[in-house]
Amino acid sequence: MPRQKRIKSISGYYHIMLRGNERSNIFRNDEDKLRFMEILSAKKTGDKFHLHAFCLMDNHVHLLLSEMKEDIATVIKRITVSYVHYFNKKYKRVGHLFQDRFRSEAVDQESYLLALVRYIHQNPVKAGMVERAADYKWSSYNCYINTNHYFSHLLNTDTILSLFAKDRNEAIRRYKKYMNEDCSENFIDINDEQVMDEEEARKLFHEMLVEEGIHNRFIKSEEISEGLIKMFKEKTNLSGRQISVVTGLNKNKVYRILSK
């Protein structure tokens, strides 16, 4: 099957996930993680892209980036090529380090932007590595709170904080509260199986509607059965949020259906 074209972000914001080939570790120690961050810093020089959030786990990485002078594919290629060169040379190995091409999803709504940052920061908490997001040193959580943090110079924090409040102190207070609340949203992650691209999923959903005898141009939510949504989930493995975008159903309704 040919590779599907990536969904282009209207806002320029992307959630990127890089994972190790066959889920192997891409970081063996803190020195490797530090080198990856140094590469990020070097590759963003000249306003190539903005980094808004990150979390480095042992076998995968989450990034929230926005395009500036370079498109996202070029940005990620330059980062991964440099890191693979470093890793292979250090550990005297050859071959692929990252699994296939990188995973990405466009982020075009402010509410999803905030939820995504929280999701990224809570990764090590959900993995049982730390009790609080603030306790993990390889994420951007503390960069938003402490401008003197070692990685703060890499982050563009203004965009996210401005969504909480105009006053910076108040924005940080609200940020801390929100970041430590339960995250119910689903985004691409290391535990996902193969996920169908949204463009292909839209075509499939239309075909499934036609099979159900629904041909209307404007479809009412009550016409779409719970069984259809569950079957669509099985065929695409999209997250509840993505299913909401593709089908036009209310996000909370999708979550309720999938939780039954």
C-alpha positions as CSV (number, residue, x, y, z in Angstrom):
1,M,0.0,0.0,0.0
2,P,1.4,3.4,-1.0
3,R,2.1,5.9,1.8
4,Q,-0.7,8.3,2.5
5,K,-0.1,12.0,2.2
6,R,0.2,13.7,5.6
7,I,-2.6,16.0,6.8
8,K,-1.5,19.6,6.3
9,S,-1.9,21.7,9.4
10,I,-3.8,25.0,8.8
11,S,-2.2,26.5,11.9
12,G,1.2,25.2,11.3
13,Y,1.3,23.2,14.6
14,Y,2.1,19.5,14.6
15,H,2.4,16.8,17.2
16,I,5.4,14.7,16.2
17,M,6.2,11.2,17.6
18,L,9.5,9.5,16.8
19,R,10.0,6.0,18.0
20,G,12.7,3.4,17.9
21,N,12.8,0.7,15.2
22,E,11.0,-2.3,16.6
23,R,10.3,-0.3,19.7
24,S,14.0,-0.4,20.7
25,N,15.5,2.3,22.9
26,I,16.7,5.4,21.0
27,F,18.3,6.8,24.3
28,R,20.5,4.5,26.4
29,N,21.4,7.2,29.0
30,D,21.1,10.9,29.9
31,E,24.0,11.7,27.6
32,D,22.0,10.6,24.6
33,K,19.0,12.6,25.6
34,L,21.2,15.7,26.1
35,R,22.7,15.2,22.7
36,F,19.2,15.0,21.1
37,M,18.3,18.3,22.8
38,E,21.5,19.9,21.6
39,I,20.6,18.8,18.0
40,L,17.1,20.3,18.4
41,S,18.7,23.6,19.5
42,A,21.2,23.6,16.5
43,K,18.5,22.7,14.0
44,K,16.1,25.5,15.0
45,T,18.7,28.2,14.7
46,G,17.7,30.8,12.2
47,D,14.0,30.5,13.0
48,K,13.6,27.2,11.2
49,F,10.8,26.1,13.5
50,H,9.4,26.8,17.0
51,L,9.4,24.2,19.8
52,H,6.5,24.4,22.2
53,A,6.7,21.2,24.1
54,F,8.8,18.0,24.3
55,C,9.1,14.8,26.2
56,L,12.0,12.3,25.8
57,M,11.2,8.8,26.8
58,D,13.7,5.9,26.4
59,N,12.2,4.5,23.2
60,H,10.2,7.5,21.8
61,V,10.0,11.2,21.7
62,H,7.0,13.6,21.7
63,L,7.4,17.1,20.2
64,L,5.0,19.9,19.6
65,L,6.4,22.0,16.8
66,S,5.2,24.9,14.6
67,E,6.5,25.5,11.1
68,M,8.4,28.7,10.4
69,K,11.0,28.8,7.6
70,E,11.1,25.1,7.0
71,D,8.3,22.5,6.5
72,I,7.9,19.9,9.1
73,A,9.3,17.0,7.0
74,T,12.5,18.9,6.4
75,V,12.8,19.8,10.1
76,I,12.4,16.2,11.3
77,K,14.7,14.8,8.6
78,R,17.5,17.2,9.7
79,I,17.0,16.3,13.3
80,T,16.9,12.5,12.9
81,V,19.8,12.3,10.4
82,S,22.0,14.1,12.8
83,Y,21.0,12.1,15.8
84,V,21.3,8.7,14.0
85,H,24.8,9.7,12.9
86,Y,25.7,10.5,16.5
87,F,24.1,7.3,17.9
88,N,25.5,4.9,15.4
89,K,29.0,6.3,15.7
90,K,28.9,6.2,19.5
91,Y,27.6,2.6,19.8
92,K,29.4,1.3,16.7
93,R,26.2,0.2,14.9
94,V,24.7,0.5,11.5
95,G,21.2,0.6,10.1
96,H,17.9,2.3,11.0
97,L,17.3,3.7,14.5
98,F,13.9,5.2,14.1
99,Q,10.9,3.2,12.9
100,D,9.9,4.0,9.3
101,R,8.8,7.6,8.8
102,F,7.8,9.8,11.8
103,R,4.2,9.9,13.0
104,S,2.4,13.2,13.0
105,E,-0.9,14.8,13.5
106,A,-2.1,18.3,12.7
107,V,-3.3,20.5,15.6
108,D,-5.6,23.2,14.5
109,Q,-7.7,24.0,17.6
110,E,-6.6,25.9,20.7
111,S,-8.4,23.4,23.0
112,Y,-6.5,20.5,21.4
113,L,-3.2,22.5,21.6
114,L,-3.5,22.8,25.4
115,A,-4.7,19.2,25.8
116,L,-1.7,18.0,23.7
117,V,0.8,19.9,25.9
118,R,-0.7,18.3,28.9
119,Y,-0.7,14.9,27.3
120,I,3.0,15.2,26.4
121,H,4.0,16.3,29.9
122,Q,2.0,13.5,31.5
123,N,3.7,10.8,29.5
124,P,6.3,9.8,32.2
125,V,3.5,10.0,34.9
126,K,1.3,7.5,33.0
127,A,4.4,5.3,32.4
128,G,4.9,5.2,36.2
129,M,8.3,6.8,36.0
130,V,7.4,9.7,38.2
131,E,4.5,10.8,40.4
132,R,4.3,14.3,39.0
133,A,5.1,15.9,35.7
134,A,7.3,18.4,37.4
135,D,9.6,15.5,38.6
136,Y,10.6,14.5,35.1
137,K,13.7,16.3,33.9
138,W,13.4,15.4,30.2
139,S,10.2,17.2,29.4
140,S,9.3,20.9,28.9
141,Y,7.0,21.0,31.9
142,N,9.4,23.1,34.1
143,C,10.5,25.3,31.2
144,Y,7.1,27.1,31.5
145,I,7.6,27.7,35.2
146,N,11.2,28.6,35.4
147,T,12.8,30.8,32.7
148,N,16.2,29.9,34.0
149,H,15.6,26.2,33.4
150,Y,18.4,24.6,31.3
151,F,16.1,24.0,28.3
152,S,14.0,27.2,28.5
153,H,15.9,28.9,25.8
154,L,14.7,26.2,23.3
155,L,11.0,26.8,24.1
156,N,8.5,29.2,22.7
157,T,6.3,29.4,25.8
158,D,4.4,32.5,25.0
159,T,1.8,30.9,22.7
160,I,0.7,28.3,25.3
161,L,0.8,30.7,28.3
162,S,-1.2,33.4,26.4
163,L,-4.1,30.9,26.1
164,F,-4.3,30.8,29.9
165,A,-4.1,34.5,30.8
166,K,-2.5,37.8,29.7
167,D,-0.7,38.2,33.0
168,R,2.3,35.8,33.1
169,N,2.1,35.0,36.8
170,E,-1.6,34.2,36.5
171,A,-1.0,32.2,33.3
172,I,1.7,30.1,35.0
173,R,-0.7,29.5,37.9
174,R,-3.4,28.3,35.6
175,Y,-0.9,26.3,33.5
176,K,0.2,24.3,36.6
177,K,-3.3,23.6,37.6
178,Y,-4.3,22.4,34.1
179,M,-1.2,20.4,33.5
180,N,-1.9,18.3,36.6
181,E,-5.5,17.6,35.8
182,D,-6.5,14.2,34.4
183,C,-6.0,14.0,30.6
184,S,-8.9,12.2,28.9
185,E,-7.9,13.1,25.3
186,N,-6.0,10.6,23.1
187,F,-3.2,11.4,20.8
188,I,-0.7,9.4,18.8
189,D,1.6,7.4,21.1
190,I,4.0,4.5,21.3
191,N,1.4,2.0,22.2
192,D,-0.8,2.7,19.1
193,E,-1.1,0.1,16.4
194,Q,-1.0,1.3,12.8
195,V,-3.3,4.2,12.5
196,M,-5.0,5.1,9.2
197,D,-4.4,8.6,7.9
198,E,-7.3,11.0,8.4
199,E,-7.7,11.6,4.6
200,E,-8.1,7.9,3.9
201,A,-10.3,7.5,7.0
202,R,-12.7,10.2,5.6
203,K,-13.1,8.1,2.4
204,L,-13.7,4.9,4.4
205,F,-16.3,6.6,6.6
206,H,-18.2,7.8,3.6
207,E,-18.2,4.3,2.1
208,M,-19.5,2.9,5.4
209,L,-22.3,5.5,5.5
210,V,-23.4,4.5,2.0
211,E,-23.4,0.8,3.0
212,E,-25.7,1.8,5.9
213,G,-28.0,3.5,3.4
214,I,-27.1,7.1,4.4
215,H,-26.6,9.2,1.4
216,N,-27.5,12.6,2.7
217,R,-25.0,15.4,2.1
218,F,-25.6,16.8,5.6
219,I,-25.8,13.9,8.0
220,K,-27.5,14.2,11.4
221,S,-25.6,12.7,14.3
222,E,-28.6,10.6,15.3
223,E,-28.4,8.8,11.9
224,I,-25.0,7.4,12.8
225,S,-25.2,4.3,14.9
226,E,-23.0,3.4,17.8
227,G,-22.1,0.2,16.1
228,L,-20.9,2.1,13.0
229,I,-18.6,4.2,15.2
230,K,-17.2,1.2,16.9
231,M,-16.6,-0.6,13.7
232,F,-14.9,2.6,12.3
233,K,-12.6,2.6,15.3
234,E,-11.6,-1.0,14.7
235,K,-10.8,-0.4,11.1
236,T,-8.9,2.8,11.5
237,N,-7.6,2.8,15.1
238,L,-8.0,6.6,15.1
239,S,-8.2,8.3,18.5
240,G,-11.6,9.5,19.8
241,R,-10.6,13.1,18.9
242,Q,-9.6,12.1,15.4
243,I,-12.9,10.2,14.9
244,S,-14.7,13.3,16.1
245,V,-12.9,15.4,13.4
246,V,-13.5,12.9,10.6
247,T,-17.2,12.1,11.4
248,G,-18.3,15.5,12.7
249,L,-19.7,13.9,15.8
250,N,-19.3,15.7,19.2
251,K,-16.1,14.6,20.8
252,N,-17.7,13.7,24.1
253,K,-20.3,11.6,22.3
254,V,-17.6,9.7,20.6
255,Y,-15.8,9.0,23.9
256,R,-19.0,7.8,25.4
257,I,-19.6,5.3,22.6
258,L,-16.1,4.0,22.6
259,S,-16.1,3.5,26.4
260,K,-19.1,1.2,26.3
